[in-house]
């Protein structure tokens, strides 16, 4: 039980975000410095661990409610800190640099403890957990992610049909545009297909995309009503930061990997080889094992506490935070990742 409390490390992100709003000056960048400075250094210090779980251990971990509670507790942190942070941005006198630091810090919180936890809960089988997933996507204005990710990305990953799978030699900046636009468009297309299958109209209560749009516009209107028009700008800016964080993660998770087309015109099934894996322990714990992405895509319904390292999958040379930073410098990213990709495609260890 005590060793499972290691996932409390995920709450260090909300903690440092509180510091970003509690103190002025460079403290406002506390979450940025922690996520992209401290965590990469810690991942150099701590060795990777390659746990595997037998059937009995898996069953015990699946039945341990602690792992679920560790996810649920993120909800008051994310919603509470978002409202508090936007209120503070509006009412507290700060320099433009300090405001930037706080927007970035709050955006990182929404990405790691908001969208990331929503991603985990969105794969759950229970309706209440799926509603919680949508609630966590709400302040990022990215509720359509639930539909596109579950019904689009997991089906089309590592194919040209998936906008969330980066192509070889595509920069992260170009990917931001194609992925965001493509996923939103796909979400509407998938929603329309689901409505047709159920013989429902556009204005049916089953049209989640319609209601997502209304809810998110209502959220921005609420911010404007509570804190003034400037709060709408801050709320939108924070949401953009969180979405760009998500899309940068999408970029590094599948960069250049492709599923083969079979003779029957269908793509081969999704395997661990179709996602880049990272087993660096600090990033694993802060992101609830998201970095063991190969196992997640191989079995999308596996809960985070039983995800395992897939050694047959291509391995990122760094943890997620470092990989994201390197991706921001395309020539450096290409110089490291393209040879690894070529080695993996030729049957050598990446």
C-alpha positions as CSV (number, residue, x, y, z in Angstrom):
1,X,0.0,0.0,0.0
2,X,2.7,2.5,1.0
3,X,4.7,1.9,-2.2
4,X,1.6,2.7,-4.2
5,X,1.5,6.2,-2.7
6,X,4.3,7.1,-5.1
7,X,1.6,8.3,-7.4
8,X,1.1,11.2,-5.0
9,X,4.0,12.7,-7.0
10,X,1.4,13.8,-9.5
11,X,0.1,16.3,-7.0
12,X,3.4,18.1,-7.0
13,X,2.2,19.9,-10.1
14,X,-0.8,21.5,-8.3
15,X,1.5,22.3,-5.4
16,X,4.0,24.3,-7.4
17,X,1.1,25.9,-9.3
18,X,-0.1,27.3,-6.0
19,X,3.4,28.8,-5.5
20,X,3.2,30.4,-8.9
21,X,0.1,32.3,-7.8
22,X,1.2,32.9,-4.2
23,X,4.5,34.6,-5.0
24,X,5.6,37.2,-7.5
25,X,8.6,37.5,-9.8
26,X,10.1,34.4,-11.3
27,X,8.0,32.3,-8.8
28,X,5.2,32.8,-11.3
29,X,7.0,30.4,-13.6
30,X,7.3,27.7,-10.8
31,X,5.3,25.1,-12.7
32,X,7.2,25.6,-15.9
33,X,10.6,25.4,-14.1
34,X,9.5,22.3,-12.2
35,X,8.0,20.4,-15.2
36,X,10.7,21.2,-17.7
37,X,13.7,21.7,-15.4
38,X,13.5,19.7,-12.2
39,X,11.7,16.6,-13.6
40,X,14.2,16.1,-16.4
41,X,17.1,16.4,-13.9
42,X,15.4,13.9,-11.6
43,X,14.9,11.5,-14.4
44,X,18.7,11.5,-15.0
45,X,19.3,10.7,-11.3
46,X,16.7,7.9,-10.8
47,X,17.0,4.7,-12.7
48,X,14.3,3.3,-14.9
49,X,12.3,0.4,-13.4
50,X,10.9,-2.5,-15.4
51,X,8.0,-3.9,-13.3
52,X,5.9,-6.7,-14.5
53,X,2.8,-8.0,-12.7
54,X,1.6,-11.5,-12.5
55,X,-2.2,-12.3,-12.6
56,X,-2.6,-12.2,-8.9
57,X,-0.9,-8.8,-8.5
58,X,-2.8,-7.3,-11.4
59,X,-6.1,-8.4,-9.8
60,X,-5.1,-7.0,-6.5
61,X,-4.1,-3.6,-8.0
62,X,-7.3,-3.5,-10.1
63,X,-9.4,-4.0,-6.9
64,X,-7.5,-1.4,-4.9
65,X,-9.7,1.7,-4.7
66,X,-6.7,3.8,-3.8
67,X,-5.7,4.0,-7.5
68,X,-9.1,5.4,-8.4
69,X,-9.2,7.9,-5.5
70,X,-5.8,9.2,-6.6
71,X,-7.4,10.2,-9.9
72,X,-10.7,11.6,-8.5
73,X,-8.9,13.9,-6.1
74,X,-7.5,15.8,-9.1
75,X,-10.9,17.1,-9.9
76,X,-11.3,19.7,-7.0
77,X,-7.6,20.7,-7.5
78,X,-8.0,21.3,-11.2
79,X,-11.4,23.1,-11.1
80,X,-10.6,25.0,-7.9
81,X,-7.2,26.2,-9.0
82,X,-8.4,27.1,-12.5
83,X,-11.2,29.4,-11.1
84,X,-8.8,30.8,-8.4
85,X,-6.0,31.3,-10.9
86,X,-8.2,33.2,-13.5
87,X,-9.7,35.3,-10.7
88,X,-6.2,36.1,-9.5
89,X,-5.0,37.0,-13.0
90,X,-7.8,39.5,-13.3
91,X,-7.7,41.1,-9.8
92,X,-4.0,41.1,-8.9
93,X,-1.6,43.7,-10.1
94,X,1.2,42.0,-12.0
95,X,3.7,42.7,-14.7
96,X,3.1,41.1,-18.2
97,X,5.9,38.7,-17.5
98,X,4.4,37.6,-14.3
99,X,1.0,37.1,-16.0
100,X,2.7,35.0,-18.6
101,X,4.3,32.8,-16.0
102,X,1.0,32.2,-14.3
103,X,-0.9,31.5,-17.5
104,X,1.8,29.0,-18.5
105,X,1.8,27.4,-15.0
106,X,-2.0,27.1,-15.0
107,X,-2.0,25.7,-18.5
108,X,0.5,23.0,-17.5
109,X,-1.7,22.0,-14.6
110,X,-4.7,21.7,-16.9
111,X,-2.7,19.5,-19.2
112,X,-1.1,17.1,-16.7
113,X,-3.8,16.9,-14.0
114,X,-6.7,17.8,-16.2
115,X,-6.5,16.4,-19.7
116,X,-4.2,13.6,-18.8
117,X,-6.4,12.3,-15.9
118,X,-9.4,12.8,-18.2
119,X,-7.7,10.6,-20.8
120,X,-7.4,7.8,-18.2
121,X,-11.0,8.2,-16.9
122,X,-12.3,8.4,-20.5
123,X,-11.2,4.9,-21.1
124,X,-13.1,3.6,-18.1
125,X,-16.3,1.5,-18.5
126,X,-18.5,3.3,-15.9
127,X,-20.6,6.2,-17.0
128,X,-19.8,8.4,-13.9
129,X,-16.1,8.1,-14.6
130,X,-16.6,9.1,-18.2
131,X,-18.6,12.2,-17.0
132,X,-15.7,13.0,-14.7
133,X,-13.4,12.8,-17.8
134,X,-15.5,15.3,-19.6
135,X,-15.6,17.6,-16.6
136,X,-11.8,17.6,-16.5
137,X,-11.6,18.5,-20.2
138,X,-14.0,21.4,-19.7
139,X,-11.6,24.2,-18.7
140,X,-9.3,23.3,-21.5
141,X,-12.2,23.8,-24.0
142,X,-11.3,20.4,-25.5
143,X,-14.3,18.2,-24.6
144,X,-14.4,16.8,-28.2
145,X,-11.1,15.0,-27.3
146,X,-13.2,12.4,-25.5
147,X,-15.0,11.4,-28.8
148,X,-12.1,11.7,-31.2
149,X,-9.6,10.0,-28.9
150,X,-11.7,7.0,-28.0
151,X,-13.5,6.4,-31.4
152,X,-10.9,7.9,-33.8
153,X,-7.3,8.0,-32.5
154,X,-7.3,4.5,-31.0
155,X,-8.7,3.1,-34.2
156,X,-6.5,5.0,-36.7
157,X,-3.3,5.5,-34.7
158,X,-0.1,5.4,-36.8
159,X,-2.0,5.7,-40.1
160,X,-2.5,8.7,-42.4
161,X,-6.2,8.8,-41.3
162,X,-5.1,9.8,-37.8
163,X,-4.4,13.6,-37.3
164,X,-2.9,12.9,-33.9
165,X,-0.1,10.7,-35.3
166,X,2.8,12.9,-36.4
167,X,4.5,12.0,-39.7
168,X,8.2,11.7,-40.1
169,X,9.9,15.1,-40.7
170,X,6.8,17.0,-39.6
171,X,7.6,19.7,-37.2
172,X,5.8,20.0,-33.9
173,X,4.5,23.4,-34.9
174,X,3.0,22.1,-38.1
175,X,1.6,19.2,-36.2
176,X,-0.2,21.5,-33.7
177,X,-2.3,22.9,-36.6
178,X,-3.0,19.6,-38.4
179,X,-3.8,17.7,-35.2
180,X,-6.0,20.3,-33.6
181,X,-8.0,21.0,-36.8
182,X,-8.1,17.4,-37.8
183,X,-9.2,16.1,-34.5
184,X,-12.0,18.7,-34.1
185,X,-13.2,17.9,-37.6
186,X,-13.0,14.1,-37.0
187,X,-15.0,14.5,-33.7
188,X,-17.9,16.0,-35.6
189,X,-17.7,13.4,-38.3
190,X,-17.7,10.6,-35.7
191,X,-20.6,12.2,-33.8
192,X,-22.7,12.4,-37.0
193,X,-22.0,8.7,-37.7
194,X,-23.0,7.8,-34.1
195,X,-26.3,9.8,-34.5
196,X,-27.1,8.1,-37.8
197,X,-26.5,4.6,-36.3
198,X,-28.9,5.5,-33.5
199,X,-31.4,7.2,-35.9
200,X,-31.1,10.5,-33.9
201,X,-31.3,14.0,-35.2
202,X,-28.7,16.8,-34.8
203,X,-30.5,18.3,-31.9
204,X,-30.8,15.0,-30.1
205,X,-29.6,14.8,-26.4
206,X,-27.2,12.2,-27.8
207,X,-25.4,14.8,-29.8
208,X,-22.5,15.3,-27.4
209,X,-20.6,17.7,-29.7
210,X,-23.6,20.1,-29.7
211,X,-23.7,20.2,-25.9
212,X,-19.9,20.4,-25.6
213,X,-20.0,23.6,-27.7
214,X,-22.8,25.1,-25.6
215,X,-21.1,24.1,-22.3
216,X,-17.8,25.6,-23.3
217,X,-19.3,28.8,-24.5
218,X,-21.3,28.9,-21.3
219,X,-18.0,28.5,-19.3
220,X,-16.4,31.5,-21.1
221,X,-19.6,33.5,-20.5
222,X,-19.5,32.6,-16.9
223,X,-15.9,33.8,-16.6
224,X,-16.9,37.0,-18.2
225,X,-19.9,37.4,-15.9
226,X,-17.9,36.7,-12.8
227,X,-14.6,38.5,-13.5
228,X,-15.1,40.6,-16.6
229,X,-14.2,40.3,-20.3
230,X,-10.5,40.1,-19.6
231,X,-11.1,36.8,-17.7
232,X,-12.4,35.3,-21.0
233,X,-9.0,36.1,-22.6
234,X,-7.1,34.6,-19.7
235,X,-9.3,31.5,-19.6
236,X,-8.9,31.1,-23.4
237,X,-5.1,31.6,-23.1
238,X,-4.8,29.0,-20.3
239,X,-6.8,26.5,-22.4
240,X,-4.6,27.1,-25.4
241,X,-1.4,26.3,-23.3
242,X,-3.0,23.1,-22.0
243,X,-4.0,22.0,-25.5
244,X,-0.6,22.7,-27.0
245,X,1.0,20.7,-24.1
246,X,-1.4,17.8,-25.0
247,X,-0.6,18.0,-28.7
248,X,3.1,18.1,-28.1
249,X,2.8,14.9,-26.1
250,X,0.7,13.4,-29.0
251,X,3.6,14.4,-31.3
252,X,6.3,12.6,-29.4
253,X,4.2,9.5,-28.7
254,X,3.7,8.4,-32.3
255,X,6.3,10.4,-34.4
256,X,7.0,8.7,-37.7
257,X,5.5,5.3,-36.8
258,X,3.3,3.6,-39.3
259,X,1.1,0.5,-39.4
260,X,1.4,-1.6,-42.5
261,X,-1.5,-2.0,-44.9
262,X,-2.5,-5.7,-45.4
263,X,-3.5,-7.3,-48.7
264,X,-7.2,-7.1,-47.8
265,X,-6.9,-3.3,-47.7
266,X,-7.0,-3.0,-43.9
267,X,-4.2,-1.9,-41.6
268,X,-2.5,-4.3,-39.3
269,X,-3.8,-4.3,-35.8
270,X,-2.4,-1.9,-33.2
271,X,0.7,-3.3,-31.6
272,X,3.2,-2.0,-29.0
273,X,5.5,-1.1,-31.9
274,X,3.2,1.7,-33.0
275,X,3.9,4.0,-30.0
276,X,7.1,5.4,-28.6
277,X,7.6,4.3,-25.1
278,X,9.3,6.0,-22.1
279,X,10.1,4.2,-18.9
280,X,11.6,7.1,-17.0
281,X,10.2,6.8,-13.5
282,X,9.5,10.4,-12.5
283,X,7.5,11.2,-15.7
284,X,5.7,7.9,-15.3
285,X,4.4,8.8,-11.8
286,X,3.6,12.4,-12.5
287,X,1.6,11.4,-15.5
288,X,0.0,8.2,-14.1
289,X,1.9,5.9,-16.4
290,X,1.0,7.7,-19.6
291,X,4.6,7.3,-20.7
292,X,4.1,3.6,-21.0
293,X,2.1,4.5,-24.0
294,X,2.9,1.4,-26.0
295,X,1.1,-0.9,-23.5
296,X,-1.8,1.6,-23.4
297,X,-2.4,1.5,-27.1
298,X,-2.0,-2.3,-27.2
299,X,-4.8,-2.7,-24.6
300,X,-6.6,0.6,-24.3
301,X,-8.8,-0.5,-21.4
302,X,-5.9,-1.3,-19.1
303,X,-5.9,0.9,-16.1
304,X,-2.8,2.9,-15.4
305,X,-1.7,0.9,-12.3
306,X,-1.1,-2.3,-14.4
307,X,0.5,-0.8,-17.4
308,X,3.9,-2.4,-18.1
309,X,7.0,-1.4,-20.0
310,X,7.0,-2.9,-23.5
311,X,10.6,-3.5,-24.5
312,X,9.7,-4.5,-28.0
313,X,8.4,-1.0,-28.7
314,X,10.5,1.9,-29.8
315,X,12.0,3.7,-26.9
316,X,12.3,7.5,-26.5
317,X,15.8,8.5,-25.4
318,X,14.5,10.8,-22.8
319,X,11.4,11.2,-20.5
320,X,8.4,13.2,-21.7
321,X,9.4,16.6,-20.5
322,X,12.8,16.5,-22.1
323,X,11.4,15.0,-25.3
324,X,8.9,17.9,-25.5
325,X,11.6,20.4,-25.1
326,X,13.8,18.8,-27.8
327,X,10.7,18.6,-30.1
328,X,10.5,22.4,-29.9
329,X,13.8,22.5,-31.8
330,X,13.0,20.6,-35.0
331,X,16.5,20.2,-36.4
332,X,17.7,18.7,-33.0
333,X,14.6,16.5,-32.8
334,X,15.1,15.2,-36.4
335,X,18.8,14.6,-35.9
336,X,18.1,12.3,-32.9
337,X,14.8,10.7,-33.7
338,X,15.0,10.0,-37.4
339,X,18.0,7.7,-37.1
340,X,16.2,5.9,-34.2
341,X,13.1,5.6,-36.3
342,X,15.1,4.1,-39.2
343,X,16.9,1.7,-36.9
344,X,13.6,0.5,-35.5
345,X,12.0,0.1,-38.9
346,X,15.0,-2.0,-40.0
347,X,14.5,-4.3,-37.1
348,X,17.2,-2.9,-34.8
349,X,16.6,-1.6,-31.3
350,X,15.6,2.1,-31.3
